């Protein structure tokens, strides 16, 4: 039973450090603005995936509208959109 004591103590110390760090980060970022302000145009998001080996992987770019209403309309199913 005494062989587990150092492992338990080290694990508890690591968890305590992580908990204190998480609390500090949340308090520091609590009042920081999040996201982007609404406007015209689009954000460009790059997504890259590489599978660790030689070669392989995928890359792509996505555009996301800055206007919240235009962004929400992108999620409306085709059969629910009005016919133009």
N, C-alpha and C positions, 0 to 999 in steps of 0.2 A: 504493500500500500504506500510506503514511503517513496517508492520510485516514481509515482505519479505526481507527487507534490510539486516538484519543479515545473513540470509541464502545465499543471493547473495554474500555478502562480504566474508563469510567463504568459499564458493565454489570457488570464484575467488582466494583467498589465496592458497587453496589447489592446484588448477590448476597451479598457478605460481610456487609453490614449485616443483610440478611434472615436469614442463617444464624445470626449472633450473637443476634439477637432471638428466633428460634425456640428456640435452646438455652436462653436465659434463661427463656422462658415455660414450657418443659417442666420445667425444674428447679424453678421457683417453684410449679407446680401439681402436682408429682409426688405429694405427700402429702395433697393436698386431697381431701376426700370427694366422690364423684361420685354422681349420681342422688338418689333419695329413699329414705327409710327405709320398709320394708314397714309396712303398716297396713291400716286399713279405709277404705272410701270410694274416691273416684276423684280423679284429677287432671283438670283441664279444660284442654285445649290449643286455642288459637285458631289457625286457619290462614287467612291472607288473601293473596289474589293480585290485583293490579291490573295491567292490561296497558299501562300507560303513557299511553294515549290518554284522551280524554274518555269517561267511563263505562267500561263493561266491567270484568270482574274477578269474582272469586268469594270468598266468605267462608264459613267454617264452624267449628263447634266439635266437638271429639272428646273423649270421656271415656275415660280409661285407668285401669283398676283399680290400686290401690296394692298389692294382694295379689299376689305373684309367681305363685302357683299359679292364681289366677283369670285373670291376664294370659296365662299359658301355655295355659290351656284355650281361650282365644279363637282360637288358631291351629290347633286340631284340626279337620280337615275334618268336615262334617256327617255323612257316611256312616260315620265312625269313632266318633262320639259314641254313648254308650249310649242306647237307647230308653227313654223314661220313661213 
